[in-house]
Amino acid sequence: MLTFLALAAVAFLGTVPQQSQSIVIYTGWERHALVGSDVRLSCSFFSWRWTSDDVTFSWTFRPDGSRDSISIFHYTGGAAYLDNKGPFRDRVEFVGNPARRDGSIVLKNLDFNDNGTFTCDAKNPPDIVGRPSSVRLLVFENVPIQAGVITGAIIGVVLGLLVLIVVIYYLMRFLVARRVFNLSVSKHGKKKKEGSQQRQGPAASAEPAKASSDKKKQESRKDKK
Amino acid sequence: MLILLAGIFVLHIIGIIMLLVATIDNAWWETDMISTDVWFRWIKMSNGLWNQTDLPTTHTYPQEYLQAVQASSVLACIFSIISILVFLAQLFTLTKGKRFTLSGIFQLLAALSIMIAAAIYTDRFHLKENNGWYGHCYILAWISFSITFISSIIYFVLRKKTA
C-alpha cells in the first residue's frame, strides 16, 4: 500500500506540467546598516529540480534615484566572479554555498553611496523561469529605533512589573501559609505520643482544611446574588 | 441585587468600549482637511478619499510624548479588560463580606493611564494650531476616564453580599 502511494506520488510529480515549475528566489526585504560596517545580503531559492552543477547566482545594484543597474557579482560554473571595476571593487565577498542553494554576499565598509536596491537572480538549469528578488539597503549614521518599538517596550515593561508584583504577592502568601502549616503540624506531633499517630497527623490536619475551603466555595457561590 | 450587578457590569463594559474606540479610532484632532490620532494622520484628498500618512516628526510634534500617549492609552485598555476578567473571577471565588479590591485596583490603574494619555496629549500637542478642534476620540478618552474612575470607586466600596 505504501509503495503504491509512493509510486503514485512520484508519477504525479513527474507529470506536473512544465509551466507550473518555476524557481522562487528569496532575499530579505530591507537591510539597515551603519556607515563603515559590513552587511550580509542573503539570497536563496526554491526549485523543484535537484540543484544542478550549472547553478548561477547574479547580484545587481541600482543606486537610489538612478534607473540603471550595474552587475556586481556573478557565480557560474563553480566559480565566483566579484566586482573588479565598479563601485564595489574589492568590497564584495561571496559567503554562500551553491550546493545548499545559498548565494549570499557580504558588502564591506559601507558608504552612503551604497544606498539602493540589490537584486539577486538565481538560475537552476533547466529550471530558469523565475522572478528576481530585491533587497533594499539603507545606510545610516546611527541606526534609528523603529517607531513602534519604544511604545511596545513601555507597555511590556509595565505589564512585566505587574506580573512580577502578582507573583511575589502570591509567593509571599504561599510561604506564610506554609510556615503556619508547619508550625501547626509540629504542635500536633508533640501532643501525640505514638509514631503511627504522628504520621496520621499531617493527613488529619490537611483534611479539615480542605473540607472548610470546599464549604467556603459553596457558600460564596450561593452568595453571588 | 442582580440589577445592581448587571448595572455595574454594563458600566464597566461601556468604559472598555469607550477606551477601545478612543485608542483605535482616528479622531483626536481634526481640521477640515486632516484627521489625526495617536498613531497616524489622515489627509482628505481632492477626490474625497482619505489618505493615510505618518505623523510629522518636527519639533512641534515631540516623539517621546507621542510614544507615552500611545503606550498609556493601550495600557488603559489592557488594564480595563484585565479588571473585568478579575471581577468575573472574584464573583465566584470571593468570600462573603469582602470587597472587590483587586478589580478596583486594575480599574483605577486604567483610569490613571487614560488620564495620563489625555493629559499629555492636551499639554504637548497642537498648542499653536487654531484652525482645528478636538475630535470625538479625544472627548471619549476623557469621558472614559470618568467612567472608569467611578467604576473603580464602586468596586472599592461594594461588598459581596447574600441575596
Interface residues (C-beta under 8 A of the other chain):
Chain A: A147 I150 T151 I154 I155 V158 L159 K216 K217 E219 S220 R221 K222 D223 K224 K225
Chain B: M1 L2 L5 Q63 E64 Q67 A68 Q70 A71 S72 V74 L75 I78 L91 F92 T93 L94 T95 K96 K160 K161 T162 A163
